[in-house]
């Protein structure tokens, strides 16, 4: 799917830092008389930049949010605002393709989600917005390849876990240079934690977010990071959330601390968090929340090369186990019945060469106890053993299944086993647990290996574990997937060089992954 390279990708970072000037405004779409009739808006309405997401062969979602005071509720007047949008085949907008208007509504935080259709498959486009005489930064996006295309190349960057307080979002600067076709973000886009006086960068506000305005402010703060803004403007994103977008380790409608958050209070918090999430992500209207529910599991196709099933492992799960007996409860579910059947139908009926599953949390086993016995990490799939083992059995009849996960703040790359209790069990797939963008900060690598290396013998399916920050980069072709673990020198500075820590390969028709 990789399209033509953008000449000097760093220009996109500069463009993301400032609104286009008055010279560009004069070239835009409506006559001066119509512009003069508009009531003025505060300066800086495009402070949060632009984004695109969920590419289809003929469509893309374009996003922005008007927020001249991003850390103070947005700062917009309490009225609908007309926003114009334009998409073109070239960076200077000389060859326009589609244009139109959208309403930025106060009840949706003055966010804009434009679902543009009738575009060309496998094509690169540029887009921008205008409101109140102000012009947004320019974004670049790509549509998915034709649905009947069987070959080609798809480059995916896997990211997760970006905690503002633990470091800068430095890995995105390197990701920008690697020019992925899509960014797959699998959770913890924001963190709900309180501000810390000792943090590298301090969270806004004075407490955890609970209300809609508080969640809007927290999302807006994260969106002001220049590296994140530039990466959003450079490629389409496919997103799903984990726990920290709401409340650490919540399960369904059960908070982390039910003795401190009543059911009614927590469902109100869920509704606020889900609405703010939708307002800040390039999602289709199908994801508009209804109270304490948001529809996020969905499927995207990249020709016949790859099918991507994006899971929601938070809203439908049973309450978390606290011991081995609970983890082996046959009634415990991570996905819920409807989502599980949707996933199975999509995997078994897939025409794709590669079947990718985006899971917020790790699917392979993590046995934390050295020697006899098991000690599992219950928030992940280990806490839902029967359902995970059922999926492993199903994977035996799925073509080239590969799971892409996050959550752990570690790189953990594994073979997926038919039965993790049996070291000799068949390998049925591969899993890449991506490390964090910044969560955990610059970790003490020696301490990490002293703690984790002794566990390798009890987890023979692990192929690589590491505690650098960064992201994973995948080049997907019919014959195999080449993966690179990209890591920066540090996330304690906004700018730092990155390098490839490890390379791995998944061969088509050969379940599992090998370290090169």
C-alpha positions as CSV (number, residue, x, y, z in Angstrom):
1,X,0.0,0.0,0.0
2,X,3.0,2.3,0.4
3,X,2.4,5.4,-1.7
4,X,4.8,8.0,-3.0
5,X,7.2,9.4,-0.4
6,X,6.6,12.9,0.9
7,X,9.6,15.1,-0.1
8,X,11.2,16.0,3.2
9,X,8.9,14.5,5.8
10,X,10.1,17.0,8.4
11,X,8.1,19.7,6.7
12,X,5.0,18.0,8.0
13,X,6.2,18.5,11.6
14,X,6.7,22.2,10.9
15,X,3.3,22.5,9.3
16,X,1.7,20.8,12.3
17,X,3.1,23.5,14.6
18,X,1.5,26.5,12.9
19,X,-1.7,27.4,11.0
20,X,-1.3,28.3,7.3
21,X,-0.9,32.0,6.8
22,X,-3.1,34.6,5.2
23,X,-1.8,34.0,1.7
24,X,-3.2,30.5,1.8
25,X,-6.5,31.7,3.3
26,X,-7.1,33.9,0.3
27,X,-7.0,30.9,-2.0
28,X,-9.7,29.0,-0.3
29,X,-13.2,28.1,-1.1
30,X,-15.8,30.7,-0.3
31,X,-16.3,34.3,-1.5
32,X,-15.2,37.1,0.8
33,X,-18.8,38.2,1.3
34,X,-19.7,34.8,2.8
35,X,-16.6,34.9,5.0
36,X,-17.4,38.4,6.2
37,X,-20.9,37.3,7.3
38,X,-19.5,34.8,9.8
39,X,-19.2,35.9,13.4
40,X,-15.5,35.9,14.4
41,X,-14.0,32.9,16.2
42,X,-11.1,33.1,18.7
43,X,-7.7,32.7,17.3
44,X,-6.0,29.3,17.2
45,X,-9.0,27.1,16.6
46,X,-6.9,24.4,15.0
47,X,-4.5,24.1,17.9
48,X,-5.0,20.3,18.1
49,X,-4.1,19.7,14.4
50,X,-5.6,17.2,12.0
51,X,-5.8,13.5,11.7
52,X,-7.2,10.7,9.5
53,X,-8.2,7.2,10.1
54,X,-9.9,3.8,9.3
55,X,-8.9,3.7,5.5
56,X,-11.3,2.0,3.1
57,X,-10.5,1.4,-0.6
58,X,-12.8,4.3,-1.4
59,X,-12.9,6.3,1.8
60,X,-11.2,7.8,4.8
61,X,-12.2,9.6,8.0
62,X,-10.8,13.2,8.3
63,X,-10.7,14.7,11.8
64,X,-10.1,17.9,13.6
65,X,-11.4,19.6,16.7
66,X,-11.8,23.4,17.1
67,X,-10.1,24.3,20.4
68,X,-8.5,27.7,20.8
69,X,-8.2,27.1,24.6
70,X,-7.4,23.3,24.5
71,X,-6.7,22.9,28.2
72,X,-9.7,24.9,29.3
73,X,-12.6,23.1,27.8
74,X,-11.8,24.1,24.3
75,X,-12.7,27.8,24.5
76,X,-15.2,27.8,21.7
77,X,-18.6,29.7,21.7
78,X,-21.5,27.5,22.7
79,X,-22.9,27.3,19.2
80,X,-22.5,25.1,16.1
81,X,-19.7,26.3,13.8
82,X,-19.5,25.6,10.0
83,X,-16.2,24.0,9.0
84,X,-15.1,23.6,5.4
85,X,-12.9,20.7,4.3
86,X,-11.0,19.9,1.2
87,X,-9.1,16.9,-0.1
88,X,-6.8,16.9,-3.0
89,X,-4.3,14.8,-5.0
90,X,-1.4,17.1,-4.4
91,X,0.1,19.0,-1.4
92,X,-0.7,22.4,-2.9
93,X,-4.3,21.5,-3.6
94,X,-4.1,22.3,-7.3
95,X,-5.9,19.0,-8.1
96,X,-9.0,19.0,-5.9
97,X,-10.9,15.8,-5.4
98,X,-13.6,16.4,-2.9
99,X,-14.8,19.3,-0.7
100,X,-17.7,20.1,1.6
101,X,-18.8,21.4,4.9
102,X,-19.4,19.9,8.3
103,X,-20.9,21.1,11.5
104,X,-18.7,21.3,14.6
105,X,-21.2,20.9,17.4
106,X,-20.7,22.1,21.0
107,X,-22.2,18.9,22.3
108,X,-19.4,17.0,20.6
109,X,-16.7,19.3,21.8
110,X,-16.6,21.1,18.4
111,X,-15.0,18.0,16.9
112,X,-15.3,17.2,13.2
113,X,-15.4,13.7,11.7
114,X,-15.8,13.7,7.9
115,X,-16.3,10.3,6.3
116,X,-15.1,11.0,2.7
117,X,-16.1,8.5,0.1
118,X,-15.7,8.1,-3.7
119,X,-11.9,8.2,-3.5
120,X,-9.5,6.1,-5.5
121,X,-8.2,2.9,-4.0
122,X,-4.6,2.8,-2.8
123,X,-4.1,6.5,-3.3
124,X,-2.4,9.3,-1.4
125,X,-4.3,12.5,-0.6
126,X,-3.8,15.8,1.2
127,X,-6.5,17.5,3.2
128,X,-7.2,20.6,5.3
129,X,-10.0,22.4,7.1
130,X,-11.1,26.0,7.4
131,X,-13.3,27.8,10.0
132,X,-13.8,31.4,10.7
133,X,-11.2,32.5,8.3
134,X,-8.5,30.3,9.8
135,X,-6.9,27.4,8.0
136,X,-5.7,24.1,9.6
137,X,-2.4,22.5,9.1
138,X,-2.3,20.2,6.0
139,X,-2.6,16.5,6.5
140,X,-1.6,13.6,4.3
141,X,-3.6,10.3,4.2
142,X,-3.9,7.1,2.1
143,X,-6.8,4.9,1.2
144,X,-6.7,1.1,1.4
145,X,-5.8,-0.9,-1.7
146,X,-8.4,-2.3,-4.0
147,X,-10.4,-5.1,-2.4
148,X,-9.4,-7.7,-5.1
149,X,-5.6,-6.9,-5.0
150,X,-3.8,-10.0,-3.9
151,X,-0.2,-8.8,-3.7
152,X,1.5,-5.6,-2.7
153,X,3.1,-4.3,0.4
154,X,1.7,-2.9,3.6
155,X,3.7,-1.1,6.3
156,X,2.2,-0.9,9.7
157,X,3.6,0.9,12.8
158,X,2.3,-0.6,16.1
159,X,2.2,1.8,19.0
160,X,0.6,2.0,22.5
161,X,1.0,3.4,26.0
162,X,2.0,7.0,25.8
163,X,2.1,8.5,29.3
164,X,2.7,12.3,29.2
165,X,4.3,12.3,32.6
166,X,6.9,9.6,31.9
167,X,8.6,11.2,28.9
168,X,8.3,12.9,25.6
169,X,6.7,11.2,22.6
170,X,10.1,10.9,20.9
171,X,9.5,7.6,19.0
172,X,7.0,9.4,16.7
173,X,9.8,11.5,15.2
174,X,11.4,8.3,14.0
175,X,8.1,6.8,13.0
176,X,7.5,9.8,10.8
177,X,10.7,9.1,8.9
178,X,9.7,5.4,8.4
179,X,6.6,6.5,6.5
180,X,4.1,3.8,7.6
181,X,0.9,3.3,5.6
182,X,-1.1,3.1,8.8
183,X,-0.4,3.6,12.5
184,X,-2.1,0.9,14.6
185,X,-2.6,2.3,18.2
186,X,-3.8,-0.4,20.6
187,X,-4.5,1.5,23.8
188,X,-3.6,3.9,26.6
189,X,-3.6,7.0,24.3
190,X,-4.0,9.1,27.5
191,X,-3.4,8.3,31.2
192,X,-6.0,9.2,33.8
193,X,-3.5,9.5,36.6
194,X,-3.2,12.6,38.8
195,X,-0.5,15.3,38.1
196,X,2.9,14.5,39.6
197,X,5.2,17.2,40.8
198,X,8.2,15.0,39.9
199,X,7.1,14.1,36.4
200,X,9.1,14.8,33.3
201,X,6.0,16.6,32.0
202,X,3.1,17.3,34.4
203,X,-0.5,16.3,33.7
204,X,-3.0,19.2,33.5
205,X,-5.6,19.6,36.1
206,X,-5.5,18.8,39.8
207,X,-6.8,15.2,39.9
208,X,-7.9,12.3,37.8
209,X,-10.5,13.2,35.1
210,X,-14.0,12.2,35.9
211,X,-16.2,14.7,34.0
212,X,-16.5,15.2,30.2
213,X,-14.6,18.6,30.4
214,X,-11.8,17.0,32.4
215,X,-11.4,14.1,29.9
216,X,-11.5,16.7,27.0
217,X,-8.7,18.7,28.7
218,X,-6.5,15.6,29.2
219,X,-6.9,14.4,25.6
220,X,-6.2,17.9,24.4
221,X,-3.0,18.1,26.4
222,X,-1.7,14.9,24.7
223,X,-2.7,16.3,21.3
224,X,-0.4,19.3,21.8
225,X,2.7,17.1,21.7
226,X,4.3,18.1,18.4
227,X,5.6,14.7,17.5
228,X,2.2,13.1,18.0
229,X,0.5,15.9,16.0
230,X,3.0,15.4,13.1
231,X,2.4,11.7,13.0
232,X,-1.3,12.1,13.0
233,X,-1.0,14.5,10.1
234,X,1.3,12.1,8.1
235,X,-0.7,8.8,7.9
236,X,-4.1,7.3,8.8
237,X,-4.5,5.8,12.2
238,X,-6.5,2.8,13.4
239,X,-7.2,3.1,17.1
240,X,-8.7,1.2,20.0
241,X,-8.5,1.9,23.7
242,X,-7.4,0.0,26.7
243,X,-7.9,0.9,30.4
244,X,-6.2,4.2,31.0
245,X,-8.4,6.1,28.7
246,X,-11.0,5.6,31.5
247,X,-9.7,4.0,34.7
248,X,-6.8,1.7,35.4
249,X,-7.7,-2.0,35.1
250,X,-11.5,-1.5,34.8
251,X,-13.5,-4.4,33.5
252,X,-16.9,-3.8,31.8
253,X,-18.7,-1.5,34.2
254,X,-16.6,-2.5,37.2
255,X,-14.0,0.2,38.2
256,X,-10.6,-0.6,39.7
257,X,-11.8,0.5,43.1
258,X,-15.6,-0.3,43.4
259,X,-15.5,0.6,47.1
260,X,-14.7,4.2,46.1
261,X,-16.7,4.6,42.8
262,X,-20.4,3.6,42.9
263,X,-21.9,1.9,39.9
264,X,-23.8,5.1,38.9
265,X,-20.8,7.3,39.3
266,X,-18.6,4.9,37.3
267,X,-21.1,4.6,34.4
268,X,-21.2,8.4,34.3
269,X,-17.4,8.4,34.1
270,X,-17.5,5.8,31.3
271,X,-19.9,7.9,29.3
272,X,-17.7,11.0,29.7
273,X,-14.5,9.1,28.9
274,X,-16.0,7.4,25.8
275,X,-17.4,10.7,24.5
276,X,-14.1,12.5,24.9
277,X,-12.3,9.5,23.2
278,X,-14.6,9.7,20.2
279,X,-14.2,13.5,20.0
280,X,-10.5,13.2,19.7
281,X,-10.1,10.2,17.4
282,X,-10.6,9.8,13.6
283,X,-13.5,7.4,14.0
284,X,-16.7,6.9,11.9
285,X,-20.1,7.8,13.1
286,X,-20.7,4.2,14.0
287,X,-18.5,4.8,17.0
288,X,-20.5,7.7,18.4
289,X,-21.1,6.6,22.0
290,X,-24.4,5.9,23.5
291,X,-24.1,6.6,27.2
292,X,-21.6,4.2,28.8
293,X,-21.1,2.2,25.5
294,X,-19.0,2.9,22.4
295,X,-18.8,0.6,19.4
296,X,-15.1,0.0,18.7
297,X,-14.5,-3.5,17.5
298,X,-14.4,-3.5,13.7
299,X,-12.7,-4.9,10.7
300,X,-10.5,-3.3,8.0
301,X,-9.4,-4.8,4.7
302,X,-6.1,-4.2,2.9
303,X,-6.9,-5.9,-0.4
304,X,-6.4,-9.6,-0.1
305,X,-3.1,-9.1,1.5
306,X,-4.3,-8.5,5.1
307,X,-7.5,-8.4,7.1
308,X,-7.3,-6.5,10.4
309,X,-9.7,-7.3,13.2
310,X,-9.7,-4.6,15.9
311,X,-10.8,-5.9,19.3
312,X,-12.4,-4.3,22.3
313,X,-11.1,-6.2,25.3
314,X,-12.5,-3.8,28.0
315,X,-16.2,-3.2,27.6
316,X,-17.4,-6.8,27.4
317,X,-15.0,-8.6,29.8
318,X,-16.0,-10.3,33.0
319,X,-14.6,-8.9,36.2
320,X,-11.0,-9.8,36.6
321,X,-9.8,-12.9,38.3
322,X,-7.8,-12.6,41.5
323,X,-6.4,-16.2,41.4
324,X,-5.8,-19.3,39.4
325,X,-9.3,-20.7,39.9
326,X,-10.9,-17.5,38.7
327,X,-8.6,-17.4,35.7
328,X,-9.7,-20.9,34.7
329,X,-13.5,-20.2,35.1
330,X,-15.2,-21.5,32.0
331,X,-17.8,-18.7,32.2
332,X,-15.2,-15.9,32.2
333,X,-15.0,-13.9,29.0
334,X,-12.8,-11.3,27.6
335,X,-14.8,-10.5,24.4
336,X,-18.4,-11.3,25.3
337,X,-20.4,-13.7,23.1
338,X,-21.3,-11.4,20.3
339,X,-17.8,-10.0,19.7
340,X,-16.3,-13.5,20.0
341,X,-18.6,-14.8,17.3
342,X,-17.9,-11.8,15.1
343,X,-14.1,-12.4,15.5
344,X,-14.4,-16.1,14.6
345,X,-16.7,-15.5,11.6
346,X,-14.2,-12.9,10.3
347,X,-11.2,-15.2,10.7
348,X,-12.7,-18.3,9.2
349,X,-14.3,-16.5,6.3
350,X,-11.3,-14.3,5.5
351,X,-10.1,-14.1,2.0
352,X,-6.9,-12.5,3.2
353,X,-3.4,-13.9,3.1
354,X,-2.6,-12.5,6.6
355,X,-5.2,-12.3,9.4
356,X,-4.1,-9.7,11.9
357,X,-5.8,-9.3,15.3
358,X,-5.4,-6.0,17.2
359,X,-5.7,-7.0,20.9
360,X,-5.1,-4.3,23.5
361,X,-3.6,-6.9,26.0
362,X,-1.2,-9.8,25.7
363,X,-2.6,-13.1,24.4
364,X,0.4,-15.3,25.0
365,X,1.0,-16.7,28.4
366,X,3.1,-14.9,31.0
367,X,4.1,-17.2,33.8
368,X,5.6,-15.0,36.5
369,X,6.7,-17.8,38.8
370,X,10.0,-19.4,38.2
371,X,10.0,-23.2,38.7
372,X,6.9,-25.4,39.3
373,X,3.5,-23.9,39.3
374,X,1.9,-20.9,37.5
375,X,1.5,-17.2,38.4
376,X,-0.4,-15.4,35.7
377,X,-0.9,-11.7,34.8
378,X,-4.7,-11.6,35.3
379,X,-5.5,-8.4,33.5
380,X,-4.3,-9.9,30.3
381,X,-5.6,-13.0,28.4
382,X,-4.0,-15.2,31.1
383,X,-6.9,-14.1,33.3
384,X,-9.4,-15.6,30.8
385,X,-7.7,-19.0,30.2
386,X,-10.6,-20.9,28.7
387,X,-11.5,-18.3,26.1
388,X,-7.9,-17.8,25.2
389,X,-7.3,-21.5,24.8
390,X,-10.5,-21.8,22.7
391,X,-9.2,-19.1,20.4
392,X,-5.8,-20.9,20.1
393,X,-7.7,-24.0,19.0
394,X,-9.5,-21.9,16.4
395,X,-6.3,-20.4,15.1
396,X,-5.2,-23.9,13.9
397,X,-7.7,-23.5,11.0
398,X,-7.0,-19.8,10.3
399,X,-4.6,-18.7,7.6
400,X,-1.5,-16.9,9.0
401,X,-2.9,-15.4,12.2
402,X,-0.7,-12.7,13.8
403,X,-1.7,-10.8,17.0
404,X,-0.6,-7.3,17.6
405,X,-0.9,-6.1,21.2
406,X,0.3,-3.5,23.8
407,X,-0.3,-2.7,27.4
408,X,2.9,-4.3,29.0
409,X,5.3,-1.4,28.4
410,X,7.6,-4.1,27.2
411,X,8.5,-5.7,23.9
412,X,7.3,-9.3,24.3
413,X,7.3,-11.4,21.1
414,X,6.0,-14.9,21.2
415,X,4.9,-18.0,19.5
416,X,1.2,-18.6,20.2
417,X,0.7,-22.2,21.4
418,X,-2.3,-24.5,21.0
419,X,-1.9,-25.3,24.8
420,X,0.5,-23.2,26.9
421,X,0.4,-25.9,29.6
422,X,2.2,-28.2,27.2
423,X,5.6,-26.9,26.1
424,X,5.5,-29.4,23.2
425,X,2.1,-28.2,22.0
426,X,1.8,-27.0,18.4
427,X,2.6,-23.4,17.4
428,X,-0.6,-21.8,15.9
429,X,0.5,-18.2,15.3
430,X,2.7,-15.3,16.4
431,X,2.2,-12.3,18.7
432,X,4.0,-9.0,18.9
433,X,3.4,-7.1,22.1
434,X,4.7,-3.6,21.3
435,X,6.6,-1.6,23.9
436,X,5.4,1.8,25.1
437,X,5.9,5.1,23.5
438,X,6.8,6.7,26.8
439,X,5.1,4.8,29.7
440,X,7.7,3.6,32.2
441,X,10.3,6.2,31.0
442,X,13.8,5.2,30.4
443,X,13.9,1.8,32.2
444,X,16.9,0.3,34.0
445,X,17.7,-2.4,31.4
446,X,20.0,-4.3,33.7
447,X,17.4,-4.5,36.5
448,X,14.8,-5.6,33.9
449,X,16.9,-8.5,32.7
450,X,17.8,-9.6,36.3
451,X,14.1,-9.8,37.0
452,X,12.8,-11.2,33.7
453,X,15.5,-13.4,32.2
454,X,15.1,-16.1,34.9
455,X,11.4,-16.5,33.7
456,X,12.4,-17.3,30.1
457,X,12.8,-21.0,31.0
458,X,9.2,-21.1,32.2
459,X,8.0,-19.3,29.1
460,X,9.7,-21.1,26.2
461,X,7.3,-19.5,23.7
462,X,8.9,-16.1,24.3
463,X,11.3,-15.2,21.4
464,X,12.3,-11.7,22.6
465,X,11.7,-9.6,25.7
466,X,13.0,-6.1,26.1
467,X,12.3,-2.9,28.1
468,X,13.3,-0.1,25.7
469,X,10.7,2.4,24.7
470,X,9.6,2.7,21.1
471,X,7.4,1.0,18.6
472,X,7.3,-2.0,16.2
473,X,7.4,-1.6,12.4
474,X,6.0,-4.3,10.1
475,X,6.5,-4.8,6.4
476,X,3.9,-7.2,5.2
477,X,4.1,-9.0,1.9
478,X,2.5,-12.2,0.7
479,X,5.6,-14.3,1.5
480,X,6.2,-13.0,5.0
481,X,6.2,-10.2,7.6
482,X,9.5,-8.5,8.4
483,X,9.3,-6.8,11.8
484,X,11.7,-4.3,13.4
485,X,11.7,-3.1,17.0
486,X,12.6,0.6,16.8
487,X,13.9,2.3,19.9
488,X,15.1,5.8,20.8
489,X,18.1,6.6,22.9
490,X,15.9,8.2,25.4
491,X,12.4,9.6,26.0
492,X,13.6,12.1,28.5
493,X,14.4,14.6,25.7
494,X,12.1,15.6,22.9
495,X,14.7,14.8,20.3
496,X,16.8,11.6,20.3
497,X,18.2,9.3,17.7
498,X,16.5,5.9,17.1
499,X,17.8,2.6,15.9
500,X,16.6,-1.0,15.2
501,X,17.0,-3.1,18.3
502,X,15.9,-6.3,16.8
503,X,14.6,-7.8,13.5
504,X,12.2,-10.7,13.3
505,X,10.4,-12.7,10.6
506,X,7.1,-14.5,10.2
507,X,7.0,-16.8,7.2
508,X,3.8,-17.3,5.3
509,X,2.4,-20.8,6.0
510,X,4.8,-21.3,9.0
511,X,3.1,-20.5,12.3
512,X,5.3,-18.6,14.8
513,X,8.0,-16.0,14.6
514,X,11.8,-16.2,14.5
515,X,14.5,-13.8,15.6
516,X,16.9,-12.8,12.8
